[in-house]
Amino acid sequence: MTAERQQFREGLRPRAAKRFARGEASSLWLDDLHITWTLPAA
């Protein structure tokens, strides 16, 4: 991972944590932060 990407990811964590603490649905803030998430294949 590049240093630029690492810095970007570090910046997302506090934003996501605040939204999680407010009780927002994870699907909403993941979409707002342009994060895709899928379950691993079984």
Buried (B, 14 or more C-beta within 10 A) or exposed (E): EEEEEEEEEEEEEEEBEEBEEEEEEEEEBBEEEEEEEEEEEE
